[in-house]
Amino acid sequence: MDAIVLLREDRKTVGKLFAGPRGPAVAVAAGVALAGLLCGCGASPARLEGARQAGQAFEESLTAADYSRACALLAPQTRRQLEQDEGKPCGPALRGQELPSAGEVRGTQVYGRQAMLRLQGDTLFLSQFDDGWKVVAADCTPQRQDDPYRCSLKGG
């Protein structure tokens, strides 16, 4: 199941929507998360930089084939979903994903505890946890203009 990530720049909101059997529960959770993002909270330069650094560290880990480090930068639910989907520990499972080479950062947007990092060859979505920013979705590609992003690596 691919993740669908909704980005509505006109309202500066980011939320995740998932298709599948958990639709109603996920829709409620996404609605609650989206409501939290609508608070209009601004992002400090330090928070922007924290999200950018975490995303870059994830991409650099993939480039260096340091899957242990890349797995440590995944959000817990994303790591669990990857391991469950692939039936193996995170490192070997992540190696098998063949994620794109991302290149340089083109933009970082932070909304509350959520962030989107646009890179030359990929888009990442991150969340801020007590121990820092973690990747919740990667290998995300935009669909049509007002449609959500589709991500191959995501949490359930």
N, CA, C and O atoms as a GROMACS GRO file, in nm:
protein
  624
    1MET      N    1   0.084  -0.116   0.000
    1MET     CA    2   0.000   0.000   0.000
    1MET      C    3   0.090   0.124   0.000
    1MET      O    4   0.177   0.136   0.086
    2ASP      N    5   0.070   0.214  -0.094
    2ASP     CA    6   0.145   0.338  -0.099
    2ASP      C    7   0.080   0.440  -0.008
    2ASP      O    8  -0.041   0.439   0.012
    3ALA      N    9   0.161   0.528   0.047
    3ALA     CA   10   0.109   0.638   0.128
    3ALA      C   11   0.072   0.753   0.037
    3ALA      O   12   0.134   0.774  -0.067
    4ILE      N   13  -0.028   0.825   0.076
    4ILE     CA   14  -0.066   0.945   0.004
    4ILE      C   15  -0.043   1.060   0.102
    4ILE      O   16  -0.100   1.060   0.211
    5VAL      N   17   0.039   1.155   0.064
    5VAL     CA   18   0.068   1.269   0.150
    5VAL      C   19   0.011   1.392   0.085
    5VAL      O   20   0.039   1.422  -0.031
    6LEU      N   21  -0.069   1.465   0.160
    6LEU     CA   22  -0.137   1.582   0.109
    6LEU      C   23  -0.058   1.708   0.144
    6LEU      O   24  -0.024   1.731   0.260
    7LEU      N   25  -0.028   1.786   0.044
    7LEU     CA   26   0.038   1.914   0.066
    7LEU      C   27  -0.049   2.021   0.006
    7LEU      O   28  -0.078   2.019  -0.114
    8ARG      N   29  -0.092   2.114   0.087
    8ARG     CA   30  -0.175   2.224   0.040
    8ARG      C   31  -0.100   2.352   0.075
    8ARG      O   32  -0.118   2.407   0.183
    9GLU      N   33  -0.015   2.398  -0.017
    9GLU     CA   34   0.069   2.514   0.011
    9GLU      C   35  -0.013   2.640   0.030
    9GLU      O   36   0.028   2.728   0.106
   10ASP      N   37  -0.129   2.652  -0.038
   10ASP     CA   38  -0.208   2.773  -0.026
   10ASP      C   39  -0.254   2.795   0.118
   10ASP      O   40  -0.273   2.910   0.159
   11ARG      N   41  -0.271   2.688   0.194
   11ARG     CA   42  -0.311   2.699   0.334
   11ARG      C   43  -0.195   2.663   0.428
   11ARG      O   44  -0.210   2.664   0.550
   12LYS      N   45  -0.082   2.633   0.369
   12LYS     CA   46   0.037   2.593   0.445
   12LYS      C   47   0.006   2.481   0.543
   12LYS      O   48   0.031   2.493   0.663
   13THR      N   49  -0.049   2.374   0.490
   13THR     CA   50  -0.079   2.258   0.574
   13THR      C   51  -0.018   2.134   0.512
   13THR      O   52  -0.008   2.122   0.390
   14VAL      N   53   0.020   2.043   0.596
   14VAL     CA   54   0.069   1.914   0.550
   14VAL      C   55  -0.002   1.809   0.633
   14VAL      O   56  -0.011   1.823   0.755
   15GLY      N   57  -0.051   1.705   0.570
   15GLY     CA   58  -0.115   1.595   0.641
   15GLY      C   59  -0.094   1.467   0.563
   15GLY      O   60  -0.059   1.473   0.445
   16LYS      N   61  -0.113   1.354   0.625
   16LYS     CA   62  -0.098   1.227   0.556
   16LYS      C   63  -0.233   1.158   0.551
   16LYS      O   64  -0.306   1.153   0.650
   17LEU      N   65  -0.265   1.105   0.435
   17LEU     CA   66  -0.387   1.027   0.418
   17LEU      C   67  -0.348   0.893   0.359
   17LEU      O   68  -0.267   0.888   0.266
   18PHE      N   69  -0.402   0.787   0.411
   18PHE     CA   70  -0.370   0.653   0.362
   18PHE      C   71  -0.496   0.586   0.312
   18PHE      O   72  -0.603   0.599   0.371
   19ALA      N   73  -0.481   0.514   0.202
   19ALA     CA   74  -0.591   0.434   0.151
   19ALA      C   75  -0.578   0.295   0.210
   19ALA      O   76  -0.468   0.252   0.243
   20GLY      N   77  -0.688   0.226   0.223
   20GLY     CA   78  -0.682   0.088   0.269
   20GLY      C   79  -0.785   0.058   0.374
   20GLY      O   80  -0.872   0.140   0.402
   21PRO      N   81  -0.776  -0.061   0.434
   21PRO     CA   82  -0.877  -0.106   0.528
   21PRO      C   83  -0.884  -0.024   0.655
   21PRO      O   84  -0.987  -0.026   0.724
   22ARG      N   85  -0.779   0.049   0.689
   22ARG     CA   86  -0.781   0.131   0.809
   22ARG      C   87  -0.828   0.272   0.778
   22ARG      O   88  -0.809   0.362   0.860
   23GLY      N   89  -0.887   0.292   0.663
   23GLY     CA   90  -0.927   0.424   0.615
   23GLY      C   91  -0.995   0.514   0.716
   23GLY      O   92  -0.945   0.624   0.739
   24PRO      N   93  -1.110   0.473   0.780
   24PRO     CA   94  -1.178   0.562   0.872
   24PRO      C   95  -1.092   0.604   0.991
   24PRO      O   96  -1.090   0.721   1.027
   25ALA      N   97  -1.021   0.508   1.052
   25ALA     CA   98  -0.938   0.544   1.166
   25ALA      C   99  -0.825   0.636   1.126
   25ALA      O  100  -0.793   0.731   1.197
   26VAL      N  101  -0.764   0.608   1.011
   26VAL     CA  102  -0.654   0.692   0.964
   26VAL      C  103  -0.707   0.829   0.924
   26VAL      O  104  -0.640   0.930   0.946
   27ALA      N  105  -0.826   0.834   0.864
   27ALA     CA  106  -0.884   0.962   0.825
   27ALA      C  107  -0.907   1.050   0.948
   27ALA      O  108  -0.882   1.170   0.943
   28VAL      N  109  -0.954   0.989   1.057
   28VAL     CA  110  -0.974   1.065   1.181
   28VAL      C  111  -0.841   1.115   1.234
   28VAL      O  112  -0.827   1.231   1.271
   29ALA      N  113  -0.741   1.025   1.238
   29ALA     CA  114  -0.608   1.064   1.286
   29ALA      C  115  -0.548   1.174   1.198
   29ALA      O  116  -0.487   1.268   1.249
   30ALA      N  117  -0.566   1.161   1.067
   30ALA     CA  118  -0.514   1.263   0.976
   30ALA      C  119  -0.587   1.395   0.999
   30ALA      O  120  -0.525   1.501   0.993
   31GLY      N  121  -0.715   1.389   1.025
   31GLY     CA  122  -0.791   1.512   1.052
   31GLY      C  123  -0.743   1.581   1.177
   31GLY      O  124  -0.732   1.704   1.181
   32VAL      N  125  -0.715   1.503   1.281
   32VAL     CA  126  -0.664   1.560   1.406
   32VAL      C  127  -0.527   1.623   1.382
   32VAL      O  128  -0.499   1.733   1.429
   33ALA      N  129  -0.441   1.551   1.310
   33ALA     CA  130  -0.308   1.604   1.279
   33ALA      C  131  -0.318   1.731   1.196
   33ALA      O  132  -0.245   1.827   1.219
   34LEU      N  133  -0.407   1.730   1.099
   34LEU     CA  134  -0.425   1.846   1.013
   34LEU      C  135  -0.475   1.965   1.093
   34LEU      O  136  -0.431   2.078   1.070
   35ALA      N  137  -0.567   1.941   1.186
   35ALA     CA  138  -0.618   2.050   1.270
   35ALA      C  139  -0.504   2.112   1.351
   35ALA      O  140  -0.499   2.233   1.369
   36GLY      N  141  -0.414   2.027   1.399
   36GLY     CA  142  -0.300   2.079   1.474
   36GLY      C  143  -0.209   2.164   1.388
   36GLY      O  144  -0.146   2.258   1.436
   37LEU      N  145  -0.202   2.132   1.260
   37LEU     CA  146  -0.116   2.208   1.170
   37LEU      C  147  -0.178   2.341   1.131
   37LEU      O  148  -0.107   2.433   1.090
   38LEU      N  149  -0.307   2.353   1.143
   38LEU     CA  150  -0.375   2.476   1.103
   38LEU      C  151  -0.359   2.587   1.204
   38LEU      O  152  -0.413   2.696   1.184
   39CYS      N  153  -0.287   2.563   1.311
   39CYS     CA  154  -0.273   2.663   1.416
   39CYS      C  155  -0.193   2.784   1.369
   39CYS      O  156  -0.192   2.886   1.437
   40GLY      N  157  -0.126   2.774   1.256
   40GLY     CA  158  -0.052   2.888   1.203
   40GLY      C  159   0.082   2.909   1.271
   40GLY      O  160   0.139   3.018   1.264
   41CYS      N  161   0.133   2.805   1.336
   41CYS     CA  162   0.261   2.817   1.406
   41CYS      C  163   0.373   2.843   1.307
   41CYS      O  164   0.380   2.778   1.203
   42GLY      N  165   0.460   2.937   1.338
   42GLY     CA  166   0.574   2.966   1.252
   42GLY      C  167   0.691   2.878   1.292
   42GLY      O  168   0.697   2.828   1.404
   43ALA      N  169   0.782   2.859   1.201
   43ALA     CA  170   0.899   2.776   1.227
   43ALA      C  171   1.022   2.864   1.247
   43ALA      O  172   1.050   2.952   1.165
   44SER      N  173   1.093   2.839   1.354
   44SER     CA  174   1.216   2.913   1.379
   44SER      C  175   1.325   2.862   1.286
   44SER      O  176   1.317   2.750   1.236
   45PRO      N  177   1.428   2.944   1.264
   45PRO     CA  178   1.540   2.897   1.182
   45PRO      C  179   1.602   2.768   1.236
   45PRO      O  180   1.647   2.683   1.158
   46ALA      N  181   1.605   2.752   1.368
   46ALA     CA  182   1.663   2.632   1.427
   46ALA      C  183   1.580   2.508   1.392
   46ALA      O  184   1.636   2.401   1.367
   47ARG      N  185   1.448   2.521   1.391
   47ARG     CA  186   1.362   2.407   1.358
   47ARG      C  187   1.374   2.374   1.209
   47ARG      O  188   1.379   2.256   1.172
   48LEU      N  189   1.380   2.476   1.124
   48LEU     CA  190   1.402   2.452   0.981
   48LEU      C  191   1.533   2.378   0.958
   48LEU      O  192   1.540   2.282   0.881
   49GLU      N  193   1.637   2.424   1.025
   49GLU     CA  194   1.770   2.365   1.010
   49GLU      C  195   1.771   2.222   1.065
   49GLU      O  196   1.834   2.134   1.006
   50GLY      N  197   1.702   2.197   1.176
   50GLY     CA  198   1.696   2.063   1.233
   50GLY      C  199   1.631   1.963   1.137
   50GLY      O  200   1.681   1.852   1.120
   51ALA      N  201   1.521   2.003   1.076
   51ALA     CA  202   1.453   1.916   0.979
   51ALA      C  203   1.542   1.894   0.857
   51ALA      O  204   1.554   1.781   0.808
   52ARG      N  205   1.604   2.001   0.809
   52ARG     CA  206   1.692   1.990   0.692
   52ARG      C  207   1.810   1.896   0.720
   52ARG      O  208   1.843   1.812   0.638
   53GLN      N  209   1.872   1.912   0.835
   53GLN     CA  210   1.986   1.827   0.870
   53GLN      C  211   1.948   1.681   0.883
   53GLN      O  212   2.022   1.593   0.839
   54ALA      N  213   1.832   1.653   0.942
   54ALA     CA  214   1.787   1.514   0.956
   54ALA      C  215   1.761   1.452   0.820
   54ALA      O  216   1.801   1.338   0.795
   55GLY      N  217   1.696   1.526   0.732
   55GLY     CA  218   1.669   1.475   0.598
   55GLY      C  219   1.796   1.452   0.520
   55GLY      O  220   1.811   1.350   0.452
   56GLN      N  221   1.889   1.546   0.529
   56GLN     CA  222   2.017   1.530   0.460
   56GLN      C  223   2.096   1.412   0.516
   56GLN      O  224   2.157   1.337   0.440
   57ALA      N  225   2.094   1.395   0.648
   57ALA     CA  226   2.166   1.283   0.710
   57ALA      C  227   2.108   1.150   0.662
   57ALA      O  228   2.182   1.055   0.637
   58PHE      N  229   1.975   1.143   0.647
   58PHE     CA  230   1.911   1.021   0.596
   58PHE      C  231   1.958   0.993   0.454
   58PHE      O  232   1.998   0.881   0.422
   59GLU      N  233   1.955   1.094   0.369
   59GLU     CA  234   1.996   1.077   0.229
   59GLU      C  235   2.144   1.043   0.219
   59GLU      O  236   2.182   0.959   0.138
   60GLU      N  237   2.229   1.106   0.300
   60GLU     CA  238   2.372   1.076   0.298
   60GLU      C  239   2.398   0.934   0.344
   60GLU      O  240   2.487   0.867   0.292
   61SER      N  241   2.321   0.887   0.442
   61SER     CA  242   2.334   0.749   0.489
   61SER      C  243   2.300   0.650   0.379
   61SER      O  244   2.368   0.548   0.362
   62LEU      N  245   2.195   0.679   0.304
   62LEU     CA  246   2.159   0.591   0.192
   62LEU      C  247   2.268   0.589   0.086
   62LEU      O  248   2.303   0.483   0.035
   63THR      N  249   2.321   0.706   0.053
   63THR     CA  250   2.426   0.716  -0.048
   63THR      C  251   2.551   0.637  -0.006
   63THR      O  252   2.616   0.574  -0.088
   64ALA      N  253   2.582   0.642   0.124
   64ALA     CA  254   2.699   0.572   0.177
   64ALA      C  255   2.670   0.425   0.208
   64ALA      O  256   2.758   0.353   0.256
   65ALA      N  257   2.547   0.380   0.182
   65ALA     CA  258   2.503   0.244   0.213
   65ALA      C  259   2.517   0.214   0.363
   65ALA      O  260   2.542   0.100   0.402
   66ASP      N  261   2.501   0.318   0.446
   66ASP     CA  262   2.503   0.303   0.592
   66ASP      C  263   2.358   0.288   0.637
   66ASP      O  264   2.298   0.381   0.690
   67TYR      N  265   2.304   0.167   0.615
   67TYR     CA  266   2.161   0.144   0.640
   67TYR      C  267   2.127   0.144   0.788
   67TYR      O  268   2.014   0.174   0.825
   68SER      N  269   2.223   0.111   0.873
   68SER     CA  270   2.199   0.116   1.016
   68SER      C  271   2.171   0.261   1.059
   68SER      O  272   2.076   0.287   1.134
   69ARG      N  273   2.252   0.352   1.011
   69ARG     CA  274   2.232   0.495   1.043
   69ARG      C  275   2.102   0.546   0.980
   69ARG      O  276   2.028   0.621   1.044
   70ALA      N  277   2.074   0.506   0.856
   70ALA     CA  278   1.950   0.549   0.790
   70ALA      C  279   1.828   0.498   0.868
   70ALA      O  280   1.730   0.571   0.884
   71CYS      N  281   1.834   0.375   0.916
   71CYS     CA  282   1.722   0.319   0.992
   71CYS      C  283   1.700   0.396   1.122
   71CYS      O  284   1.587   0.413   1.166
   72ALA      N  285   1.808   0.442   1.184
   72ALA     CA  286   1.797   0.519   1.308
   72ALA      C  287   1.729   0.654   1.282
   72ALA      O  288   1.676   0.714   1.375
   73LEU      N  289   1.730   0.700   1.159
   73LEU     CA  290   1.668   0.828   1.124
   73LEU      C  291   1.524   0.813   1.076
   73LEU      O  292   1.459   0.912   1.043
   74LEU      N  293   1.474   0.690   1.073
   74LEU     CA  294   1.333   0.667   1.037
   74LEU      C  295   1.244   0.681   1.160
   74LEU      O  296   1.284   0.645   1.271
   75ALA      N  297   1.125   0.733   1.141
   75ALA     CA  298   1.026   0.738   1.248
   75ALA      C  299   0.992   0.595   1.288
   75ALA      O  300   0.994   0.505   1.204
   76PRO      N  301   0.960   0.572   1.416
   76PRO     CA  302   0.932   0.436   1.462
   76PRO      C  303   0.826   0.363   1.379
   76PRO      O  304   0.845   0.246   1.346
   77GLN      N  305   0.718   0.428   1.346
   77GLN     CA  306   0.612   0.361   1.271
   77GLN      C  307   0.655   0.331   1.127
   77GLN      O  308   0.610   0.233   1.068
   78THR      N  309   0.741   0.414   1.071
   78THR     CA  310   0.792   0.390   0.936
   78THR      C  311   0.885   0.269   0.936
   78THR      O  312   0.879   0.184   0.848
   79ARG      N  313   0.971   0.264   1.035
   79ARG     CA  314   1.064   0.150   1.049
   79ARG      C  315   0.986   0.020   1.068
   79ARG      O  316   1.016  -0.080   1.004
   80ARG      N  317   0.887   0.021   1.158
   80ARG     CA  318   0.805  -0.099   1.182
   80ARG      C  319   0.734  -0.144   1.055
   80ARG      O  320   0.730  -0.263   1.024
   81GLN      N  321   0.677  -0.049   0.982
   81GLN     CA  322   0.604  -0.083   0.860
   81GLN      C  323   0.698  -0.143   0.755
   81GLN      O  324   0.662  -0.241   0.689
   82LEU      N  325   0.816  -0.085   0.740
   82LEU     CA  326   0.915  -0.138   0.645
   82LEU      C  327   0.954  -0.280   0.681
   82LEU      O  328   0.956  -0.368   0.595
   83GLU      N  329   0.985  -0.304   0.809
   83GLU     CA  330   1.025  -0.437   0.852
   83GLU      C  331   0.911  -0.538   0.835
   83GLU      O  332   0.934  -0.652   0.796
   84GLN      N  333   0.790  -0.496   0.864
   84GLN     CA  334   0.674  -0.584   0.848
   84GLN      C  335   0.650  -0.615   0.700
   84GLN      O  336   0.628  -0.731   0.664
   85ASP      N  337   0.654  -0.513   0.616
   85ASP     CA  338   0.630  -0.534   0.472
   85ASP      C  339   0.734  -0.624   0.408
   85ASP      O  340   0.702  -0.707   0.324
   86GLU      N  341   0.860  -0.608   0.449
   86GLU     CA  342   0.970  -0.683   0.386
   86GLU      C  343   1.002  -0.814   0.458
   86GLU      O  344   1.069  -0.900   0.401
   87GLY      N  345   0.954  -0.829   0.581
   87GLY     CA  346   0.980  -0.952   0.656
   87GLY      C  347   1.125  -0.970   0.696
   87GLY      O  348   1.172  -1.083   0.708
   88LYS      N  349   1.196  -0.860   0.716
   88LYS     CA  350   1.336  -0.865   0.757
   88LYS      C  351   1.371  -0.740   0.835
   88LYS      O  352   1.295  -0.643   0.834
   89PRO      N  353   1.487  -0.740   0.903
   89PRO     CA  354   1.527  -0.622   0.979
   89PRO      C  355   1.541  -0.498   0.890
   89PRO      O  356   1.553  -0.509   0.768
   90CYS      N  357   1.540  -0.383   0.953
   90CYS     CA  358   1.537  -0.257   0.879
   90CYS      C  359   1.651  -0.242   0.778
   90CYS      O  360   1.625  -0.206   0.663
   91GLY      N  361   1.775  -0.269   0.818
   91GLY     CA  362   1.888  -0.248   0.727
   91GLY      C  363   1.874  -0.320   0.594
   91GLY      O  364   1.875  -0.255   0.489
   92PRO      N  365   1.859  -0.452   0.596
   92PRO     CA  366   1.841  -0.524   0.470
   92PRO      C  367   1.713  -0.484   0.397
   92PRO      O  368   1.709  -0.480   0.274
   93ALA      N  369   1.608  -0.454   0.472
   93ALA     CA  370   1.482  -0.412   0.410
   93ALA      C  371   1.499  -0.278   0.339
   93ALA      O  372   1.448  -0.258   0.229
   94LEU      N  373   1.570  -0.185   0.402
   94LEU     CA  374   1.592  -0.054   0.343
   94LEU      C  375   1.682  -0.064   0.220
   94LEU      O  376   1.659   0.004   0.120
   95ARG      N  377   1.782  -0.149   0.227
   95ARG     CA  378   1.872  -0.171   0.112
   95ARG      C  379   1.791  -0.215  -0.010
   95ARG      O  380   1.820  -0.173  -0.122
   96GLY      N  381   1.692  -0.299   0.012
   96GLY     CA  382   1.611  -0.350  -0.098
   96GLY      C  383   1.511  -0.252  -0.156
   96GLY      O  384   1.447  -0.282  -0.257
   97GLN      N  385   1.495  -0.136  -0.095
   97GLN     CA  386   1.397  -0.039  -0.143
   97GLN      C  387   1.440   0.036  -0.268
   97GLN      O  388   1.356   0.090  -0.340
   98GLU      N  389   1.570   0.041  -0.296
   98GLU     CA  390   1.622   0.112  -0.413
   98GLU      C  391   1.566   0.255  -0.421
   98GLU      O  392   1.512   0.296  -0.524
   99LEU      N  393   1.582   0.328  -0.312
   99LEU     CA  394   1.534   0.466  -0.307
   99LEU      C  395   1.619   0.554  -0.398
   99LEU      O  396   1.737   0.525  -0.419
  100PRO      N  397   1.561   0.660  -0.454
  100PRO     CA  398   1.635   0.744  -0.549
  100PRO      C  399   1.746   0.823  -0.481
  100PRO      O  400   1.741   0.852  -0.362
  101SER      N  401   1.846   0.857  -0.560
  101SER     CA  402   1.951   0.948  -0.513
  101SER      C  403   1.892   1.088  -0.510
  101SER      O  404   1.844   1.138  -0.612
  102ALA      N  405   1.894   1.150  -0.395
  102ALA     CA  406   1.816   1.272  -0.376
  102ALA      C  407   1.885   1.400  -0.421
  102ALA      O  408   1.818   1.492  -0.469
  103GLY      N  409   2.015   1.410  -0.408
  103GLY     CA  410   2.083   1.533  -0.447
  103GLY      C  411   2.067   1.646  -0.347
  103GLY      O  412   2.038   1.623  -0.229
  104GLU      N  413   2.085   1.767  -0.395
  104GLU     CA  414   2.085   1.884  -0.306
  104GLU      C  415   1.945   1.923  -0.260
  104GLU      O  416   1.845   1.894  -0.324
  105VAL      N  417   1.942   1.991  -0.144
  105VAL     CA  418   1.816   2.039  -0.087
  105VAL      C  419   1.769   2.160  -0.168
  105VAL      O  420   1.845   2.253  -0.194
  106ARG      N  421   1.643   2.156  -0.206
  106ARG     CA  422   1.584   2.268  -0.280
  106ARG      C  423   1.490   2.350  -0.195
  106ARG      O  424   1.459   2.464  -0.230
  107GLY      N  425   1.443   2.295  -0.084
  107GLY     CA  426   1.354   2.370   0.004
  107GLY      C  427   1.312   2.289   0.125
  107GLY      O  428   1.300   2.167   0.118
  108THR      N  429   1.291   2.359   0.235
  108THR     CA  430   1.245   2.298   0.358
  108THR      C  431   1.127   2.379   0.409
  108THR      O  432   1.133   2.501   0.418
  109GLN      N  433   1.019   2.310   0.442
  109GLN     CA  434   0.902   2.375   0.499
  109GLN      C  435   0.865   2.302   0.627
  109GLN      O  436   0.859   2.179   0.629
  110VAL      N  437   0.842   2.378   0.734
  110VAL     CA  438   0.806   2.320   0.863
  110VAL      C  439   0.672   2.377   0.905
  110VAL      O  440   0.650   2.498   0.902
  111TYR      N  441   0.582   2.287   0.946
  111TYR     CA  442   0.449   2.324   0.993
  111TYR      C  443   0.426   2.251   1.124
  111TYR      O  444   0.401   2.130   1.125
  112GLY      N  445   0.433   2.322   1.234
  112GLY     CA  446   0.419   2.256   1.364
  112GLY      C  447   0.531   2.156   1.383
  112GLY      O  448   0.649   2.193   1.380
  113ARG      N  449   0.495   2.030   1.404
  113ARG     CA  450   0.594   1.924   1.424
  113ARG      C  451   0.612   1.839   1.299
  113ARG      O  452   0.667   1.729   1.306
  114GLN      N  453   0.568   1.890   1.186
  114GLN     CA  454   0.579   1.820   1.057
  114GLN      C  455   0.666   1.904   0.963
  114GLN      O  456   0.669   2.026   0.972
  115ALA      N  457   0.737   1.837   0.874
  115ALA     CA  458   0.821   1.908   0.778
  115ALA      C  459   0.821   1.836   0.644
  115ALA      O  460   0.801   1.714   0.636
  116MET      N  461   0.844   1.914   0.541
  116MET     CA  462   0.863   1.859   0.407
  116MET      C  463   0.997   1.910   0.357
  116MET      O  464   1.026   2.030   0.362
  117LEU      N  465   1.079   1.818   0.309
  117LEU     CA  466   1.211   1.852   0.257
  117LEU      C  467   1.212   1.814   0.110
  117LEU      O  468   1.203   1.697   0.074
  118ARG      N  469   1.223   1.916   0.024
  118ARG     CA  470   1.232   1.890  -0.120
  118ARG      C  471   1.379   1.886  -0.158
  118ARG      O  472   1.456   1.978  -0.131
  119LEU      N  473   1.415   1.776  -0.222
  119LEU     CA  474   1.552   1.759  -0.270
  119LEU      C  475   1.546   1.748  -0.421
  119LEU      O  476   1.439   1.737  -0.480
  120GLN      N  477   1.661   1.751  -0.483
  120GLN     CA  478   1.668   1.746  -0.628
  120GLN      C  479   1.598   1.622  -0.684
  120GLN      O  480   1.528   1.632  -0.785
  121GLY      N  481   1.616   1.505  -0.619
  121GLY     CA  482   1.559   1.383  -0.674
  121GLY      C  483   1.458   1.314  -0.584
  121GLY      O  484   1.422   1.199  -0.611
  122ASP      N  485   1.411   1.378  -0.479
  122ASP     CA  486   1.318   1.314  -0.387
  122ASP      C  487   1.249   1.420  -0.302
  122ASP      O  488   1.294   1.534  -0.294
  123THR      N  489   1.142   1.380  -0.239
  123THR     CA  490   1.076   1.463  -0.138
  123THR      C  491   1.058   1.376  -0.015
  123THR      O  492   1.008   1.264  -0.025
  124LEU      N  493   1.098   1.428   0.102
  124LEU     CA  494   1.086   1.358   0.229
  124LEU      C  495   0.985   1.430   0.316
  124LEU      O  496   0.972   1.552   0.310
  125PHE      N  497   0.913   1.354   0.398
  125PHE     CA  498   0.828   1.411   0.501
  125PHE      C  499   0.883   1.365   0.634
  125PHE      O  500   0.917   1.248   0.652
  126LEU      N  501   0.893   1.458   0.729
  126LEU     CA  502   0.952   1.430   0.859
  126LEU      C  503   0.858   1.475   0.970
  126LEU      O  504   0.771   1.559   0.949
  127SER      N  505   0.877   1.416   1.089
  127SER     CA  506   0.807   1.459   1.210
  127SER      C  507   0.910   1.480   1.318
  127SER      O  508   1.015   1.415   1.320
  128GLN      N  509   0.878   1.572   1.408
  128GLN     CA  510   0.968   1.599   1.519
  128GLN      C  511   0.928   1.513   1.639
  128GLN      O  512   0.813   1.518   1.684
  129PHE      N  513   1.022   1.434   1.690
  129PHE     CA  514   1.003   1.349   1.806
  129PHE      C  515   1.086   1.406   1.920
  129PHE      O  516   1.162   1.501   1.901
  130ASP      N  517   1.072   1.347   2.040
  130ASP     CA  518   1.149   1.394   2.154
  130ASP      C  519   1.299   1.388   2.128
  130ASP      O  520   1.375   1.470   2.179
  131ASP      N  521   1.342   1.289   2.048
  131ASP     CA  522   1.485   1.275   2.020
  131ASP      C  523   1.526   1.333   1.885
  131ASP      O  524   1.633   1.301   1.833
  132GLY      N  525   1.443   1.418   1.828
  132GLY     CA  526   1.479   1.488   1.705
  132GLY      C  527   1.387   1.458   1.588
  132GLY      O  528   1.287   1.388   1.603
  133TRP      N  529   1.423   1.510   1.473
  133TRP     CA  530   1.345   1.492   1.351
  133TRP      C  531   1.371   1.354   1.294
  133TRP      O  532   1.485   1.307   1.291
  134LYS      N  533   1.263   1.288   1.247
  134LYS     CA  534   1.272   1.155   1.188
  134LYS      C  535   1.193   1.154   1.057
  134LYS      O  536   1.094   1.225   1.042
  135VAL      N  537   1.238   1.072   0.963
  135VAL     CA  538   1.173   1.058   0.833
  135VAL      C  539   1.051   0.968   0.847
  135VAL      O  540   1.062   0.853   0.890
  136VAL      N  541   0.934   1.021   0.811
  136VAL     CA  542   0.811   0.940   0.814
  136VAL      C  543   0.774   0.889   0.676
  136VAL      O  544   0.702   0.790   0.664
  137ALA      N  545   0.822   0.955   0.571
  137ALA     CA  546   0.794   0.911   0.434
  137ALA      C  547   0.906   0.957   0.342
  137ALA      O  548   0.959   1.067   0.356
  138ALA      N  549   0.943   0.870   0.248
  138ALA     CA  550   1.049   0.900   0.152
  138ALA      C  551   1.010   0.846   0.015
  138ALA      O  552   0.915   0.769   0.002
  139ASP      N  553   1.085   0.887  -0.084
  139ASP     CA  554   1.055   0.851  -0.223
  139ASP      C  555   0.913   0.896  -0.257
  139ASP      O  556   0.831   0.819  -0.308
  140CYS      N  557   0.887   1.022  -0.227
  140CYS     CA  558   0.754   1.080  -0.247
  140CYS      C  559   0.754   1.162  -0.376
  140CYS      O  560   0.842   1.245  -0.399
  141THR      N  561   0.654   1.138  -0.458
  141THR     CA  562   0.642   1.212  -0.583
  141THR      C  563   0.506   1.281  -0.587
  141THR      O  564   0.404   1.222  -0.550
  142PRO      N  565   0.505   1.406  -0.633
  142PRO     CA  566   0.378   1.478  -0.642
  142PRO      C  567   0.292   1.419  -0.754
  142PRO      O  568   0.343   1.371  -0.855
  143GLN      N  569   0.165   1.424  -0.733
  143GLN     CA  570   0.070   1.382  -0.835
  143GLN      C  571   0.025   1.510  -0.908
  143GLN      O  572   0.106   1.601  -0.925
  144ARG      N  573  -0.097   1.518  -0.950
  144ARG     CA  574  -0.145   1.641  -1.014
  144ARG      C  575  -0.141   1.758  -0.918
  144ARG      O  576  -0.118   1.738  -0.799
  145GLN      N  577  -0.163   1.878  -0.966
  145GLN     CA  578  -0.142   2.002  -0.892
  145GLN      C  579  -0.200   2.002  -0.750
  145GLN      O  580  -0.127   2.034  -0.656
  146ASP      N  581  -0.324   1.967  -0.730
  146ASP     CA  582  -0.385   1.972  -0.597
  146ASP      C  583  -0.398   1.834  -0.532
  146ASP      O  584  -0.464   1.820  -0.430
  147ASP      N  585  -0.335   1.734  -0.591
  147ASP     CA  586  -0.344   1.599  -0.538
  147ASP      C  587  -0.230   1.572  -0.439
  147ASP      O  588  -0.130   1.643  -0.439
  148PRO      N  589  -0.247   1.470  -0.356
  148PRO     CA  590  -0.143   1.434  -0.258
  148PRO      C  591  -0.018   1.378  -0.324
  148PRO      O  592  -0.016   1.346  -0.442
  149TYR      N  593   0.088   1.368  -0.242
  149TYR     CA  594   0.210   1.300  -0.285
  149TYR      C  595   0.190   1.150  -0.268
  149TYR      O  596   0.114   1.106  -0.182
  150ARG      N  597   0.260   1.072  -0.350
  150ARG     CA  598   0.261   0.926  -0.336
  150ARG      C  599   0.402   0.888  -0.290
  150ARG      O  600   0.501   0.926  -0.352
  151CYS      N  601   0.408   0.811  -0.180
  151CYS     CA  602   0.537   0.776  -0.119
  151CYS      C  603   0.553   0.625  -0.114
  151CYS      O  604   0.461   0.553  -0.074
  152SER      N  605   0.671   0.576  -0.156
  152SER     CA  606   0.692   0.431  -0.153
  152SER      C  607   0.738   0.382  -0.017
  152SER      O  608   0.713   0.267   0.017
  153LEU      N  609   0.805   0.467   0.062
  153LEU     CA  610   0.847   0.431   0.196
  153LEU      C  611   0.769   0.517   0.293
  153LEU      O  612   0.778   0.640   0.289
  154LYS      N  613   0.690   0.452   0.382
  154LYS     CA  614   0.605   0.528   0.473
  154LYS      C  615   0.566   0.439   0.590
  154LYS      O  616   0.582   0.317   0.586
  155GLY      N  617   0.516   0.504   0.694
  155GLY     CA  618   0.464   0.431   0.809
  155GLY      C  619   0.318   0.403   0.794
  155GLY      O  620   0.249   0.470   0.716
  156GLY      N  621   0.269   0.305   0.867
  156GLY     CA  622   0.128   0.267   0.858
  156GLY      C  623   0.052   0.319   0.968
  156GLY      O  624  -0.069   0.296   0.975
   0.00000   0.00000   0.00000
